[in-house]
Amino acid sequence: MEYKLKQGVTAYIEPSDKYKTVLIQYKFRTSFGGKTATERSLVKNMLETNSKQYPSQNEMDLKMASLYGATLHTQSQRFGKQHVVTLSLSVVNDKFIGGDDTLLEEAFAFLEEIIFRPNAEDGKFHEKTFMREKENLNNYFESLIEDKSAYARTRLNQVLFEGTDQAYQGIGDAGFLEDITSSSLFECYEEMIGSNQLDILVSGDVAPKRILNILAAQKLSDRKEIEKDVFYLRAKNTEPVTSSEAQDINQGKLFFGFSSPVYYMNDHYFAGLVFDGLFGGFPHSKLFQNVREKESLAYSASSGLDFLRGVMTVGTGIEFDKREQVEKIVLAQLQDMQAGDFSDALIAQTKSMLINHYKQNDDYQGRSLAKQYQDFLIIENPLSQEQWIAGLNAVTKEQIVAVAEKMTLQAIFFLKGEATDE
């Protein structure tokens, strides 16, 4: 259920007796930008580390232990055209502990403390904590190169969205860190909590009235509402862009970026899910079976859809000298999809696996709440499980082919060995 608490402040409460915990999330939403994302990633790290009342990590941990082992998690993510900072607290439902029927109120009070009363004074964050967290974030950025597949995917994203803020990761970029000070970061924090759209999500076996009473006591302020406009429409290249980089590695990473007609819950959405499963999403897919298994040209080969930015990526791990062969066979698999070269039995298998995955997501509180939040932002009337399954089962072979025909190669990135010739 959706409740408007203030201008720009909305609560989404989903009562469910499936879970023994209550999951509380405060989501601060604004327009996406590389500099903004970097600052906000550092802000959420500061809030997660300590607060005015709990000025050390140890004191924070002790408080969470007193809340029957509550767990705190933060996230900084790009959500299409928008950026979302999430602070989550998971706490056991007080129905199951006996004798303490105020645990939920205490949990909200703790989350309110760390969000709205940070370890700061005189218009700046605690300097020692700031310097440590700034260094930690910089170290994290530097460590990203160690995961070669993730690095290649990031570089492909930079090629696909060159010249736009979409080229940056959801956590931002190390290049913006140097100019951030404890006082400038505090200004970013104040803007985030005072001006951002605030979406508060609660999932668990709880009464909405109890949640609303708790939130009413927090005296949340009005702020400018942000449109639920998350889709990014990327301008298509007339010709594919190719880029490469050499590193001291043992296995090449060849990644492809395609423009895609598939956006979340648009007319191509369900057919897009089936297409992706057939093309590279599952072990029975063309990429897995033909590129990896049959031809033994890749150690790994898979595809994935970005439903908020209209992009499909294909990632492969290959021998350096197999680059041309892999490129040809990957594109040949797409051509086969466009020609309808897949059986009804494979369509049925793909639909069955997608339905199983969909049902399994509901078993995980965090995943279920994430899907519900996406629905809240994108579609006015979210589908029930029965409606979703019916929509998927209604997909025809012709619709899958139509999606395949609209996939257009836009970029290729090759992470190669230092002695590799292209």
Backbone hydrogen bonds, N-H to C=O, Kabsch-Sander energy under -0.5 kcal/mol:
donor,donor_aa,acceptor,acceptor_aa,energy
3,Y,11,A,-3.0
5,L,3,Y,-0.8
5,L,9,V,-2.0
6,K,9,V,-1.6
9,V,6,K,-2.0
10,T,198,L,-2.5
11,A,3,Y,-3.4
12,Y,200,I,-3.2
13,I,1,M,-2.5
13,I,11,A,-0.5
14,E,12,Y,-0.5
14,E,202,V,-3.1
16,S,204,G,-1.9
19,Y,16,S,-0.5
22,V,91,V,-3.5
23,L,21,T,-0.5
23,L,203,S,-2.6
24,I,22,V,-0.6
24,I,89,L,-2.7
25,Q,201,L,-2.8
26,Y,87,L,-2.3
27,K,25,Q,-0.5
27,K,199,D,-2.9
28,F,26,Y,-0.5
28,F,85,V,-2.7
29,R,27,K,-0.6
29,R,197,Q,-2.8
30,T,83,H,-2.1
32,F,81,K,-2.5
37,A,33,G,-2.8
38,T,34,G,-1.9
39,E,35,K,-2.4
40,R,36,T,-2.6
41,S,37,A,-2.0
42,L,38,T,-1.8
43,V,39,E,-2.3
44,K,40,R,-2.4
45,N,41,S,-1.5
46,M,42,L,-2.1
47,L,43,V,-2.4
48,E,44,K,-1.7
49,T,45,N,-1.0
49,T,46,M,-0.6
50,N,46,M,-1.5
51,S,54,Y,-2.3
52,K,117,R,-2.4
60,M,56,S,-1.9
61,D,57,Q,-2.6
62,L,58,N,-2.4
63,K,59,E,-1.9
64,M,60,M,-2.2
65,A,61,D,-2.2
66,S,62,L,-1.8
67,L,63,K,-0.9
68,Y,65,A,-0.9
69,G,64,M,-0.9
69,G,65,A,-0.6
70,A,64,M,-1.8
71,T,90,S,-2.2
73,H,88,S,-2.4
75,Q,86,T,-2.1
77,Q,84,V,-2.3
79,F,82,Q,-3.8
81,K,230,V,-2.3
82,Q,79,F,-1.9
83,H,30,T,-3.2
84,V,77,Q,-2.7
85,V,28,F,-2.2
86,T,75,Q,-2.8
86,T,84,V,-0.5
87,L,26,Y,-2.2
88,S,73,H,-3.5
88,S,86,T,-0.5
89,L,24,I,-2.6
90,S,71,T,-2.5
91,V,22,V,-2.3
91,V,89,L,-0.5
93,N,20,K,-2.9
96,F,93,N,-2.3
97,I,94,D,-0.7
98,G,94,D,-0.9
101,D,99,G,-0.5
103,L,100,D,-0.6
106,E,102,T,-2.3
107,A,103,L,-2.4
108,F,104,L,-2.3
109,A,105,E,-2.2
110,F,106,E,-2.2
111,L,107,A,-2.3
112,E,108,F,-2.7
113,E,109,A,-2.1
114,I,110,F,-2.2
115,I,111,L,-1.8
116,F,112,E,-2.7
117,R,113,E,-1.8
120,A,118,P,-1.9
121,E,124,K,-2.1
124,K,121,E,-0.9
125,F,182,S,-1.4
126,H,119,N,-2.5
130,F,126,H,-2.7
131,M,127,E,-2.7
132,R,128,K,-2.0
133,E,129,T,-2.6
134,K,130,F,-2.5
135,E,131,M,-2.0
136,N,132,R,-2.3
137,L,133,E,-2.3
138,N,134,K,-2.1
139,N,135,E,-2.6
140,Y,136,N,-2.0
141,F,137,L,-2.4
142,E,138,N,-2.2
143,S,139,N,-1.6
144,L,140,Y,-0.9
144,L,141,F,-0.8
145,I,142,E,-0.8
146,E,143,S,-2.0
147,D,144,L,-0.8
148,K,146,E,-1.1
151,Y,147,D,-2.7
152,A,148,K,-2.6
153,R,149,S,-2.1
154,T,150,A,-2.2
155,R,151,Y,-2.6
156,L,152,A,-2.4
157,N,153,R,-2.1
158,Q,154,T,-1.8
159,V,155,R,-1.9
160,L,156,L,-2.9
161,F,157,N,-2.2
162,E,159,V,-0.9
164,T,161,F,-1.9
167,A,161,F,-0.5
167,A,164,T,-1.6
168,Y,165,D,-1.9
169,Q,172,G,-0.8
172,G,169,Q,-1.4
176,F,173,D,-1.8
177,L,174,A,-1.5
178,E,174,A,-0.6
180,I,177,L,-2.0
185,L,181,T,-2.5
186,F,182,S,-1.2
187,E,183,S,-1.7
188,C,184,S,-1.8
189,Y,185,L,-2.5
190,E,186,F,-2.6
191,E,187,E,-2.1
192,M,188,C,-2.3
193,I,189,Y,-2.6
194,G,190,E,-1.8
195,S,191,E,-2.5
196,N,191,E,-0.9
196,N,192,M,-1.0
197,Q,29,R,-1.7
198,L,8,G,-2.8
199,D,27,K,-2.8
199,D,197,Q,-0.6
200,I,10,T,-3.1
200,I,198,L,-0.5
201,L,25,Q,-2.8
201,L,199,D,-0.6
202,V,12,Y,-2.5
203,S,23,L,-2.2
204,G,14,E,-1.6
206,V,204,G,-2.0
210,R,207,A,-0.7
211,I,207,A,-1.6
212,L,208,P,-2.9
213,N,209,K,-2.1
214,I,210,R,-1.8
215,L,211,I,-2.5
216,A,212,L,-2.2
217,A,213,N,-1.2
218,Q,215,L,-1.1
219,K,216,A,-0.9
223,R,7,Q,-2.5
229,D,227,E,-2.0
230,V,228,K,-0.7
232,Y,308,L,-2.8
233,L,231,F,-0.5
234,R,232,Y,-0.8
241,V,410,Q,-2.5
243,S,412,I,-2.5
245,E,414,F,-2.1
247,Q,416,K,-2.6
249,I,247,Q,-1.8
252,G,318,I,-2.6
253,K,415,L,-2.1
254,L,252,G,-0.5
254,L,316,T,-1.7
255,F,253,K,-0.6
255,F,413,F,-3.0
256,F,314,V,-2.7
257,G,411,A,-3.1
258,F,312,M,-3.1
259,S,408,T,-2.7
260,S,310,G,-2.4
263,Y,261,P,-0.7
264,Y,307,F,-2.2
266,N,263,Y,-2.2
269,Y,266,N,-1.7
272,G,268,H,-2.7
273,L,269,Y,-2.0
274,V,270,F,-1.8
275,F,271,A,-2.7
276,D,272,G,-2.7
277,G,273,L,-2.0
278,L,274,V,-2.3
279,F,275,F,-2.7
280,G,276,D,-2.6
281,G,276,D,-2.5
282,F,277,G,-1.1
285,S,282,F,-2.1
286,K,278,L,-2.4
287,L,279,F,-2.6
289,Q,285,S,-2.6
290,N,286,K,-2.7
291,V,286,K,-0.8
291,V,287,L,-1.2
292,R,287,L,-1.5
293,E,288,F,-2.1
294,K,289,Q,-3.3
295,E,290,N,-1.8
297,L,291,V,-2.4
298,A,291,V,-0.8
299,Y,317,G,-3.6
300,S,317,G,-1.0
302,S,315,G,-1.9
303,S,280,G,-1.2
304,G,313,T,-2.0
306,D,311,V,-3.3
307,F,305,L,-0.8
310,G,306,D,-1.0
311,V,306,D,-1.3
312,M,258,F,-2.4
313,T,304,G,-2.5
314,V,256,F,-2.2
315,G,302,S,-2.4
316,T,254,L,-1.4
317,G,300,S,-1.7
318,I,252,G,-2.4
318,I,316,T,-0.5
322,K,319,E,-1.7
323,R,320,F,-1.1
326,V,322,K,-2.8
327,E,323,R,-2.5
328,K,324,E,-2.2
329,I,325,Q,-2.4
330,V,326,V,-2.7
331,L,327,E,-2.0
332,A,328,K,-1.8
333,Q,329,I,-1.7
334,L,330,V,-1.4
335,Q,331,L,-2.0
336,D,332,A,-2.1
337,M,333,Q,-1.9
338,Q,334,L,-2.5
339,A,335,Q,-1.5
340,G,337,M,-1.2
341,D,336,D,-2.9
342,F,340,G,-2.0
347,I,343,S,-1.7
348,A,344,D,-2.5
349,Q,345,A,-2.3
350,T,346,L,-2.4
351,K,347,I,-2.6
352,S,348,A,-2.3
353,M,349,Q,-2.1
354,L,350,T,-2.5
355,I,351,K,-2.4
356,N,352,S,-2.0
357,H,353,M,-2.3
358,Y,354,L,-2.3
359,K,355,I,-2.4
360,Q,356,N,-2.3
361,N,357,H,-1.8
362,D,358,Y,-0.8
362,D,359,K,-0.7
363,D,360,Q,-1.7
364,Y,361,N,-1.4
365,Q,363,D,-0.6
368,S,361,N,-0.5
368,S,364,Y,-2.7
369,L,365,Q,-2.3
370,A,366,G,-2.1
371,K,367,R,-2.3
372,Q,368,S,-2.0
373,Y,369,L,-2.3
374,Q,370,A,-2.1
375,D,371,K,-2.3
376,F,372,Q,-2.5
377,L,373,Y,-1.9
378,I,374,Q,-1.5
379,I,375,D,-2.4
388,W,384,S,-2.5
389,I,385,Q,-2.4
390,A,386,E,-2.2
391,G,387,Q,-2.4
392,L,388,W,-2.1
393,N,389,I,-2.7
394,A,390,A,-1.3
395,V,392,L,-1.6
400,I,396,T,-1.7
401,V,397,K,-2.4
402,A,398,E,-2.1
403,V,399,Q,-1.7
404,A,400,I,-2.3
405,E,401,V,-2.6
406,K,402,A,-0.8
406,K,403,V,-0.9
407,M,404,A,-1.3
408,T,259,S,-1.5
408,T,406,K,-0.5
410,Q,257,G,-3.2
411,A,257,G,-1.9
412,I,241,V,-2.5
413,F,255,F,-2.7
414,F,243,S,-2.0
415,L,253,K,-2.9
415,L,413,F,-0.5
416,K,245,E,-2.7
416,K,414,F,-0.8
418,E,247,Q,-0.8
420,T,417,G,-1.6
